[in-house]
Amino acid sequence: MPRSSSDPLSSALSVICHERGELHDLLCAYQRRDPAARSRLEIFLLYPGVHAVLMHRVSHWLWRHGFRFLARLHSQIARHMTGIEIHPGAQIGKRFVIDHGMGIVIGETAQIGNDCMIYHGVTLGGTGKGHGKRHPTLKNHVMVGCGAAVLGPVTVGCYSRVAAQAVVLHDVPNYATVAGVPAKVVRSVRDNDEMAHSSASLRDDCDCGK
Ligand SMILES: CC(C)(COP(=O)(O)OP(=O)(O)OC[C@H]1O[C@@H](n2cnc3c(N)ncnc32)[C@H](O)[C@@H]1OP(=O)(O)O)[C@@H](O)C(=O)NCCC(=O)NCCS
C-alpha cells in the first residue's frame, strides 16, 4: 500500500530530503566529483560529508521550528560524529559536497547555494565584529579549497573558486578564482575563454542561488 505523505516515516524523510530524489542527487554529486568514490552505497555509508548534511537537515528543521536547544544538541552530536560543525541556522542548498570532511565550521547565518563543494579545513565564519548576518554567502557552483577561510557577510559569486588556504574578506565576483591572504582575484572570466563562452547559458543558474 502506498505510504501517505502524512505518515510519520514520510514526514521524517521529508525533513531529511525535501524533495523526492534529493538524496540520490546528493550521492550522485559525490560520485561525479570524487574519482575515488566507487558506489553510492559506499558514499552513503562512509562519507562524513553526507552524514553531516543529512544530520544538518534535522537540526535545521528543529531550529526553524523553535527547538533551539535540541537543534544545537543535535548539531553537536553531528560534529562529534563527523568532525564537521554546521550551525543549525545555516542554510544549505542541494547537492552540497564536503570532500574529506573534517575540521569544517559553517556559521549560523551562512548561506550556501546549490552544487557547491568544499574541502577539509574550510571555515565559513564571522570576523567577530558583526551581529545579524555575519557569515558568508556562497552562490551556486562555488568551490572552496582546503584550509580556506571565508569571513564576514561576504558573497562568493557563482562558479567561483576559492584556492586552498586563501582568506577571503571581500566579495568575490562570479566566475572568478581567488587566492592568497588576503584573497585576490588570480583568474576571472575574461581569462578563461571556455568559461566565457558557456557563461551566457550558465547565467540563469547564478540567479537562483541563495
Ligand atoms: C584555485 C585552484 C582551484 C586552481 O584554480 P585555477 O583557476 O585553475 O588557477 P591556476 O591553477 O591557473 O592558478 C592561477 C594562479 O593562482 C595561483 N594559485 C593557485 N592556487 C593557489 C593557492 N592555493 N594559493 C596561492 N596561489 C594559488 C597559481 O600559482 C597561479 O598563479 P600565477 O598565475 O602567478 O602562476 C586550485 O589551485 C586550488 O586551490 N584548488 C583547491 C583544491 C583542494 O583544496 N584540494 C584538496 C584535495 S584533498
The ligand as an SDF file (V2000), in Angstrom:
LIG
                    3D

 48 50  0  0  0  0  0  0  0  0999 V2000
   42.4760   27.6110   -7.1140 C   0  0  0  0  0  0  0  0  0  0  0  0
   42.5610   26.3020   -7.8480 C   0  0  0  0  0  0  0  0  0  0  0  0
   41.1410   25.7200   -7.9720 C   0  0  0  0  0  0  0  0  0  0  0  0
   43.1300   26.4910   -9.2390 C   0  0  0  0  0  0  0  0  0  0  0  0
   42.3020   27.3370   -9.9950 O   0  0  0  0  0  0  0  0  0  0  0  0
   42.6950   27.8370  -11.4540 P   0  0  0  0  0  0  0  0  0  0  0  0
   41.6470   28.8180  -11.8740 O   0  0  0  0  0  0  0  0  0  0  0  0
   42.9170   26.6530  -12.3370 O   0  0  0  0  0  0  0  0  0  0  0  0
   44.0230   28.6270  -11.2030 O   0  0  0  0  0  0  0  0  0  0  0  0
   45.5400   28.2890  -11.6110 P   0  0  0  0  0  0  0  0  0  0  0  0
   45.9270   26.9260  -11.1140 O   0  0  0  0  0  0  0  0  0  0  0  0
   45.7170   28.5730  -13.0810 O   0  0  0  0  0  0  0  0  0  0  0  0
   46.3000   29.3790  -10.7660 O   0  0  0  0  0  0  0  0  0  0  0  0
   46.1490   30.7480  -11.0180 C   0  0  0  0  0  0  0  0  0  0  0  0
   47.2070   31.4630  -10.1620 C   0  0  0  0  0  0  0  0  0  0  0  0
   46.8590   31.2940   -8.7780 O   0  0  0  0  0  0  0  0  0  0  0  0
   47.9510   30.6760   -8.0740 C   0  0  0  0  0  0  0  0  0  0  0  0
   47.3660   29.7360   -7.1130 N   0  0  0  0  0  0  0  0  0  0  0  0
   46.6200   28.6290   -7.3620 C   0  0  0  0  0  0  0  0  0  0  0  0
   46.2860   28.0400   -6.2120 N   0  0  0  0  0  0  0  0  0  0  0  0
   46.8030   28.7930   -5.2190 C   0  0  0  0  0  0  0  0  0  0  0  0
   46.7670   28.6890   -3.7990 C   0  0  0  0  0  0  0  0  0  0  0  0
   46.1130   27.6940   -3.1850 N   0  0  0  0  0  0  0  0  0  0  0  0
   47.3770   29.6560   -3.0840 N   0  0  0  0  0  0  0  0  0  0  0  0
   48.0320   30.6880   -3.6820 C   0  0  0  0  0  0  0  0  0  0  0  0
   48.1080   30.8380   -5.0390 N   0  0  0  0  0  0  0  0  0  0  0  0
   47.4950   29.8820   -5.7850 C   0  0  0  0  0  0  0  0  0  0  0  0
   48.7570   29.9600   -9.1460 C   0  0  0  0  0  0  0  0  0  0  0  0
   50.0880   29.8040   -8.7570 O   0  0  0  0  0  0  0  0  0  0  0  0
   48.5960   30.8880  -10.3160 C   0  0  0  0  0  0  0  0  0  0  0  0
   49.4930   31.9670  -10.1560 O   0  0  0  0  0  0  0  0  0  0  0  0
   50.3490   32.5250  -11.4280 P   0  0  0  0  0  0  0  0  0  0  0  0
   49.3120   32.9680  -12.4260 O   0  0  0  0  0  0  0  0  0  0  0  0
   51.1470   33.6260  -10.8300 O   0  0  0  0  0  0  0  0  0  0  0  0
   51.1310   31.3530  -11.8990 O   0  0  0  0  0  0  0  0  0  0  0  0
   43.4740   25.3030   -7.1200 C   0  0  0  0  0  0  0  0  0  0  0  0
   44.7820   25.8420   -7.0650 O   0  0  0  0  0  0  0  0  0  0  0  0
   43.0270   25.0240   -5.6900 C   0  0  0  0  0  0  0  0  0  0  0  0
   43.4620   25.6910   -4.7570 O   0  0  0  0  0  0  0  0  0  0  0  0
   42.1690   24.0090   -5.5600 N   0  0  0  0  0  0  0  0  0  0  0  0
   41.7350   23.5590   -4.2550 C   0  0  0  0  0  0  0  0  0  0  0  0
   41.6320   22.0590   -4.3060 C   0  0  0  0  0  0  0  0  0  0  0  0
   41.7800   21.4400   -2.9570 C   0  0  0  0  0  0  0  0  0  0  0  0
   41.5370   22.0260   -1.9150 O   0  0  0  0  0  0  0  0  0  0  0  0
   42.1620   20.1820   -2.9680 N   0  0  0  0  0  0  0  0  0  0  0  0
   42.2780   19.4130   -1.7740 C   0  0  0  0  0  0  0  0  0  0  0  0
   42.2190   17.9720   -2.1980 C   0  0  0  0  0  0  0  0  0  0  0  0
   42.4770   16.9270   -0.8370 S   0  0  0  0  0  0  0  0  0  0  0  0
  1  2  1  0
  2  3  1  0
  2  4  1  0
  2 36  1  0
  4  5  1  0
  5  6  1  0
  6  7  2  0
  6  8  1  0
  6  9  1  0
  9 10  1  0
 10 11  2  0
 10 12  1  0
 10 13  1  0
 13 14  1  0
 14 15  1  0
 15 16  1  0
 15 30  1  0
 16 17  1  0
 17 18  1  0
 17 28  1  0
 18 19  1  0
 18 27  1  0
 19 20  2  0
 20 21  1  0
 21 22  1  0
 21 27  2  0
 22 23  1  0
 22 24  2  0
 24 25  1  0
 25 26  2  0
 26 27  1  0
 28 29  1  0
 28 30  1  0
 30 31  1  0
 31 32  1  0
 32 33  2  0
 32 34  1  0
 32 35  1  0
 36 37  1  0
 36 38  1  0
 38 39  2  0
 38 40  1  0
 40 41  1  0
 41 42  1  0
 42 43  1  0
 43 44  2  0
 43 45  1  0
 45 46  1  0
 46 47  1  0
 47 48  1  0
M  END
$$$$
